[in-house]
Amino acid sequence: MIKQTLLTGWHFMRFLRLGLGIYIAVQAVETHSIFSGVVAAFFMFQAVTNTGCCGSNGCAVPIKKGNSDKIEEVEFEEIK
């Protein structure tokens, strides 16, 4: 399970998170910044586990399952 998660599903955003994580980690070591190290660890964690801020496909719009063939009658009331 873990091996499959690590080795499959690599796409542009995953490579970008890994690259940013490595770059920020190098900068954190050079500047001795703890905050930058935490940010780097966060980006690398996202890259390794293939998650984002919203979780796996958390920002995707759910598909509405309904009867789109049925026309609904709307009643209007005139207000004076």
Backbone torsions as a table, in degrees:
resi	resn	phi	psi	omega
1	MET	NA	-52.5	-179.4
2	ILE	-67.3	-40.5	179.5
3	LYS	-62.6	-40.7	179.1
4	GLN	-65.3	-40.8	178.7
5	THR	-64.0	-39.8	-178.1
6	LEU	-71.6	-35.5	-171.0
7	LEU	-98.3	-12.4	-177.5
8	THR	-120.2	161.8	174.3
9	GLY	79.3	24.6	179.7
10	TRP	-79.3	125.5	179.2
11	HIS	-135.3	-177.7	-173.1
12	PHE	-57.4	-47.9	-177.2
13	MET	-65.2	-33.7	178.7
14	ARG	-68.5	-42.1	176.2
15	PHE	-65.7	-37.7	179.5
16	LEU	-64.1	-44.0	178.1
17	ARG	-62.9	-40.1	179.0
18	LEU	-65.8	-44.4	178.3
19	GLY	-61.9	-44.5	177.5
20	LEU	-63.8	-40.6	179.4
21	GLY	-62.7	-43.7	179.0
22	ILE	-66.9	-43.9	-179.9
23	TYR	-61.8	-45.8	-179.5
24	ILE	-68.1	-34.0	178.5
25	ALA	-65.3	-41.1	177.8
26	VAL	-63.4	-44.0	178.3
27	GLN	-64.2	-36.7	179.4
28	ALA	-65.4	-39.1	178.5
29	VAL	-68.0	-42.2	-178.9
30	GLU	-66.0	-36.9	-176.2
31	THR	-99.1	-1.4	-178.9
32	HIS	56.8	43.4	-178.3
33	SER	-101.8	119.4	-180.0
34	ILE	-71.4	-41.5	-179.2
35	PHE	-60.4	-43.7	177.9
36	SER	-63.5	-35.2	176.9
37	GLY	-64.6	-38.5	178.0
38	VAL	-67.0	-42.0	178.6
39	VAL	-63.8	-41.7	178.3
40	ALA	-62.8	-43.6	178.6
41	ALA	-62.4	-37.9	178.3
42	PHE	-62.6	-47.1	179.4
43	PHE	-65.0	-41.3	179.7
44	MET	-68.6	-35.4	175.7
45	PHE	-62.0	-43.3	178.4
46	GLN	-62.4	-40.0	-179.3
47	ALA	-67.6	-43.5	-176.6
48	VAL	-69.4	-41.3	-177.0
49	THR	-90.2	-2.6	179.6
50	ASN	57.8	46.4	176.1
51	THR	-122.1	163.4	175.9
52	GLY	-124.3	-167.3	179.1
53	CYS	-65.4	-30.1	-178.2
54	CYS	-96.2	0.6	-175.1
55	GLY	91.4	-177.5	-177.6
56	SER	-70.0	114.8	-177.5
57	ASN	56.2	31.8	-178.3
58	GLY	-71.8	-24.4	-178.2
59	CYS	-93.6	0.7	179.4
60	ALA	-72.7	144.7	178.9
61	VAL	-81.9	126.6	-179.8
62	PRO	-67.9	147.1	179.8
63	ILE	-80.5	126.7	-179.6
64	LYS	-78.6	122.1	178.1
65	LYS	-104.2	107.3	-179.0
66	GLY	-158.0	175.5	179.9
67	ASN	-90.6	98.6	-178.2
68	SER	-84.5	-7.5	179.9
69	ASP	-78.6	-24.4	-175.0
70	LYS	-80.7	128.4	178.3
71	ILE	-95.8	127.4	-178.0
72	GLU	-93.6	131.8	177.6
73	GLU	-79.5	132.8	-179.7
74	VAL	-113.7	131.5	177.5
75	GLU	-101.5	135.6	178.6
76	PHE	-112.2	141.2	178.1
77	GLU	-118.9	126.2	-178.6
78	GLU	-81.0	129.3	-179.6
79	ILE	-111.3	128.4	-179.2
80	LYS	-110.0	NA	NA
